[in-house]
Amino acid sequence: MAKIIITVLFAGILFNTGISPSEKDDKAKTTSCDIEVVLSAKSLPMYTYVLNSMGDLEDNAQVLEPVTMDDGTYSVSVTRKGTNLYKVDQRNIYLKTRYCYEYVYYQEAYLDLMKVRNIMVGELTFR
């Protein structure tokens, strides 16, 4: 009997993290990705073409260029557009990330930005 009580007590100590189940669920749902640069889409004039990496010409293309914003934390909705590329919904803002594998569509997120050498960098945290 004493052996069983000690085993149960040890198991309780081992698995008691001090975090309630709801907190565990909230932490498990939160994913963060580093933002390499914040970009703005610029449409090209008519009859302007882009030569892609496959050697093909593309028209009606957009060019993404770095943009500056105020430092701070923003509440946004984002959609994945490609590998390590997310678009802030309803805005002309794109986020180039590092090692971000979240496949999201109109996902609520926090965007924490700061300016480093005239480039906006930061963290994208999905809610």
Backbone as numpy.savetxt, mean C-alpha at the origin, in Angstrom:
# Nx Ny Nz CAx CAy CAz Cx Cy Cz
-2.74 -35.99 38.64 -3.56 -34.79 38.64 -2.70 -33.53 38.64
-1.63 -33.52 39.44 -0.74 -32.36 39.52 -0.05 -32.14 38.18
0.26 -33.23 37.47 0.92 -33.14 36.16 0.00 -32.44 35.15
-1.30 -32.74 35.19 -2.26 -32.13 34.28 -2.41 -30.64 34.58
-2.48 -30.25 35.84 -2.62 -28.84 36.21 -1.39 -28.05 35.78
-0.22 -28.60 35.97 1.01 -27.92 35.56 1.04 -27.76 34.05
0.62 -28.78 33.30 0.60 -28.72 31.84 -0.37 -27.65 31.37
-1.56 -27.59 31.96 -2.56 -26.59 31.58 -2.06 -25.20 31.93
-1.45 -25.04 33.10 -0.91 -23.76 33.52 0.18 -23.30 32.56
1.09 -24.21 32.19 2.17 -23.89 31.25 1.59 -23.49 29.89
0.59 -24.22 29.41 -0.04 -23.91 28.13 -0.69 -22.53 28.19
-1.31 -22.19 29.32 -1.93 -20.87 29.47 -0.90 -19.76 29.44
0.25 -19.96 30.05 1.32 -18.97 30.03 1.90 -18.85 28.63
2.10 -19.98 27.98 2.71 -20.00 26.65 1.85 -19.28 25.62
0.54 -19.46 25.68 -0.33 -18.91 24.65 -1.04 -17.62 25.06
-0.82 -17.11 26.25 -1.45 -15.87 26.68 -0.58 -14.71 26.20
-1.01 -14.03 25.15 -0.23 -12.94 24.57 -0.68 -11.59 25.11
-1.77 -11.54 25.85 -2.25 -10.27 26.36 -3.07 -9.50 25.34
-3.30 -10.10 24.16 -4.08 -9.45 23.10 -5.40 -10.19 22.99
-6.49 -9.45 23.02 -7.79 -10.07 22.91 -8.00 -10.59 21.49
-8.91 -11.56 21.30 -9.15 -12.10 19.95 -9.52 -11.03 18.93
-10.29 -10.01 19.34 -10.66 -8.97 18.38 -9.44 -8.17 17.96
-8.49 -7.92 18.89 -7.27 -7.20 18.54 -6.43 -8.02 17.59
-6.38 -9.34 17.82 -5.62 -10.22 16.91 -6.20 -10.14 15.51
-7.53 -10.16 15.41 -8.19 -10.08 14.10 -7.87 -8.76 13.42
-7.89 -7.64 14.18 -7.58 -6.34 13.60 -6.15 -6.28 13.11
-5.20 -6.81 13.89 -3.80 -6.79 13.50 -3.57 -7.68 12.28
-4.28 -8.80 12.20 -4.11 -9.72 11.08 -4.62 -9.09 9.79
-5.60 -8.21 9.87 -6.19 -7.59 8.69 -5.34 -6.43 8.16
-4.45 -5.89 8.98 -3.67 -4.72 8.61 -2.40 -5.14 7.87
-2.22 -4.60 6.68 -1.01 -4.85 5.90 -0.44 -3.50 5.49
0.86 -3.37 5.60 1.53 -2.12 5.21 2.54 -2.39 4.11
2.69 -1.41 3.23 3.67 -1.49 2.14 4.44 -0.18 2.07
5.71 -0.28 1.77 6.53 0.92 1.58 6.17 1.59 0.26
6.10 2.91 0.28 5.86 3.68 -0.94 7.20 4.21 -1.42
7.56 3.82 -2.62 8.83 4.26 -3.21 8.73 5.68 -3.72
7.59 6.02 -4.35 7.39 7.37 -4.87 5.89 7.57 -5.14
5.44 8.82 -4.97 4.07 9.21 -5.30 4.12 9.90 -6.65
3.21 9.47 -7.54 3.23 9.93 -8.93 1.90 10.55 -9.33
1.96 11.42 -10.32 0.77 12.01 -10.91 0.74 11.65 -12.39
-0.44 11.31 -12.89 -0.57 10.94 -14.30 -0.74 12.19 -15.16
0.01 12.22 -16.23 -0.06 13.34 -17.17 -0.39 12.78 -18.55
-1.47 13.25 -19.14 -1.84 12.80 -20.48 -0.93 13.45 -21.51
-0.63 12.71 -22.54 0.23 13.22 -23.61 -0.61 13.86 -24.70
-0.02 14.81 -25.41 -0.76 15.44 -26.52 -1.08 14.42 -27.62
-2.08 14.75 -28.43 -2.45 13.89 -29.55 -1.26 13.62 -30.46
-1.20 12.45 -31.01 -0.13 12.00 -31.91 1.23 11.91 -31.22
1.19 11.76 -29.90 2.42 11.48 -29.16 2.35 10.00 -28.79
3.43 9.31 -28.99 3.46 7.87 -28.75 4.52 7.53 -27.72
4.32 6.39 -27.09 5.28 5.87 -26.13 5.81 4.56 -26.68
7.12 4.38 -26.66 7.75 3.14 -27.07 7.91 2.29 -25.82
7.19 1.15 -25.75 7.26 0.33 -24.54 8.47 -0.60 -24.59
8.65 -1.35 -23.52 9.83 -2.22 -23.40 9.84 -3.36 -24.42
8.69 -3.66 -25.02 8.61 -4.71 -26.04 8.87 -4.16 -27.44
9.11 -2.85 -27.54 9.38 -2.24 -28.84 8.13 -1.83 -29.59
6.99 -1.85 -28.93 5.73 -1.48 -29.55 5.39 -0.02 -29.22
4.72 0.64 -30.18 4.25 2.01 -29.94 2.87 1.97 -29.30
2.67 2.84 -28.34 1.37 2.96 -27.69 0.93 4.41 -27.77
-0.34 4.61 -28.13 -0.87 5.97 -28.13 -1.85 6.11 -26.97
-2.36 7.30 -26.80 -3.27 7.59 -25.68 -2.68 7.17 -24.35
-1.38 7.22 -24.24 -0.70 6.81 -23.02 -0.64 7.95 -22.02
-0.37 7.60 -20.80 -0.15 8.58 -19.76 1.28 8.41 -19.25
1.85 9.51 -18.85 3.18 9.50 -18.25 2.99 9.76 -16.77
3.66 8.96 -15.94 3.59 9.17 -14.51 4.85 9.90 -14.07
4.65 11.03 -13.40 5.79 11.82 -12.95 5.66 12.09 -11.45
6.81 12.23 -10.78 6.76 12.48 -9.33 5.97 13.75 -9.01
5.26 13.71 -7.90 4.47 14.84 -7.45 4.79 15.08 -5.97
4.69 16.33 -5.54 4.88 16.62 -4.13 3.55 17.00 -3.50
3.41 16.66 -2.25 2.21 16.95 -1.47 2.66 17.37 -0.08
1.72 17.78 0.74 2.05 18.09 2.13 2.33 16.79 2.88
3.33 16.83 3.76 3.59 15.69 4.64 2.36 15.45 5.50
2.10 14.19 5.83 0.97 13.90 6.70 0.39 12.54 6.43
-0.70 12.26 7.13 -1.41 10.99 6.98 -2.76 11.28 6.34
-3.05 10.55 5.27 -4.29 10.73 4.51 -5.11 9.45 4.56
-6.41 9.58 4.66 -7.32 8.45 4.55 -7.79 8.39 3.10
-7.49 7.28 2.41 -7.77 7.17 0.99 -8.40 5.82 0.66
-8.82 5.69 -0.56 -9.27 4.43 -1.13 -8.35 4.14 -2.32
-7.84 2.91 -2.41 -6.90 2.58 -3.47 -7.31 1.33 -4.23
-6.84 1.25 -5.48 -7.06 0.09 -6.34 -5.73 -0.30 -6.97
-5.45 -1.60 -6.96 -4.21 -2.09 -7.58 -4.33 -1.99 -9.09
-3.32 -1.41 -9.74 -3.31 -1.25 -11.19 -2.27 -2.14 -11.86
-1.30 -2.59 -11.13 -0.24 -3.44 -11.68 0.72 -3.83 -10.58
1.78 -4.51 -10.95 2.78 -4.92 -9.97 3.36 -3.69 -9.29
3.19 -3.62 -7.98 3.69 -2.49 -7.17 3.20 -1.13 -7.65
1.99 -1.10 -8.18 1.40 0.17 -8.62 -0.06 0.22 -8.17
-0.37 1.24 -7.38 -1.73 1.45 -6.86 -2.19 2.85 -7.23
-3.49 2.98 -7.52 -4.07 4.28 -7.85 -4.96 4.71 -6.70
-4.82 5.97 -6.31 -5.74 6.54 -5.32 -7.04 6.80 -6.07
-8.10 6.14 -5.64 -9.39 6.24 -6.33 -9.91 7.67 -6.33
-10.52 8.06 -7.43 -11.11 9.39 -7.62 -10.07 10.51 -7.67
-8.79 10.16 -7.77 -7.72 11.15 -7.85 -6.76 10.77 -8.97
-5.93 11.69 -9.34 -4.95 11.48 -10.40 -3.58 11.13 -9.77
-3.61 10.33 -8.72 -2.41 10.01 -7.95 -2.16 8.49 -8.00
-0.91 8.13 -8.26 -0.48 6.73 -8.27 0.61 6.54 -7.23
0.68 5.35 -6.68 1.67 5.01 -5.66 2.52 3.85 -6.16
3.82 4.08 -6.30 4.73 2.99 -6.66 5.26 2.43 -5.35
5.00 1.14 -5.12 5.35 0.51 -3.85 6.51 -0.46 -4.04
6.97 -1.02 -2.92 8.00 -2.05 -2.92 7.42 -3.31 -2.30
7.50 -4.42 -3.00 7.10 -5.73 -2.47 5.69 -5.73 -1.88
4.76 -5.11 -2.59 3.38 -5.04 -2.12 2.53 -6.00 -2.95
1.94 -6.98 -2.28 1.22 -8.05 -2.98 -0.27 -8.03 -2.69
-0.81 -6.91 -2.28 -2.23 -6.81 -1.96 -3.04 -6.56 -3.24
-3.95 -7.48 -3.55 -4.83 -7.34 -4.70 -6.11 -6.68 -4.20
-6.21 -5.36 -4.37 -7.32 -4.62 -3.78 -8.07 -3.83 -4.85
-9.35 -3.58 -4.55 -10.21 -2.79 -5.42 -11.05 -1.90 -4.51
-10.85 -0.59 -4.61 -11.54 0.38 -3.74 -11.37 0.01 -2.26
-10.14 -0.26 -1.88 -9.83 -0.64 -0.49 -9.47 0.60 0.33
-10.09 0.74 1.50 -9.76 1.85 2.39 -8.34 1.65 2.93
-7.59 2.75 3.01 -6.20 2.67 3.48 -5.77 4.00 4.06
-4.68 3.96 4.80 -4.02 5.17 5.28 -2.75 5.37 4.48
-2.52 6.59 4.09 -1.35 6.96 3.31 -0.52 7.91 4.17
0.62 7.44 4.65 1.48 8.25 5.52 2.67 8.71 4.69
2.73 10.02 4.40 3.72 10.56 3.47 4.68 11.55 4.11
5.89 11.57 3.57 6.85 12.62 3.93 7.75 12.86 2.73
8.26 14.08 2.65 9.11 14.48 1.53 10.56 14.20 1.88
11.25 13.46 1.00 12.68 13.18 1.15 13.34 13.53 -0.17
14.18 14.56 -0.16 14.89 15.02 -1.36 13.93 15.31 -2.51
12.85 16.02 -2.22 11.83 16.42 -3.20 11.03 15.26 -3.79
11.10 14.09 -3.17 10.31 12.93 -3.59 9.42 12.54 -2.41
8.14 12.29 -2.70 7.22 11.86 -1.65 7.36 10.35 -1.45
7.69 9.93 -0.22 7.80 8.52 0.14 6.96 8.29 1.37
6.78 7.03 1.75 6.02 6.77 2.95 5.56 5.35 3.05
4.36 5.20 3.62 3.82 3.87 3.87 2.32 3.86 3.55
1.88 2.78 2.95 0.48 2.56 2.61 0.00 1.44 3.52
-1.00 1.74 4.37 -1.52 0.74 5.31 -2.97 0.46 4.97
-3.24 -0.78 4.57 -4.60 -1.18 4.21 -5.40 -1.44 5.48
-6.69 -1.01 5.46 -7.56 -1.22 6.62 -8.44 -2.42 6.40
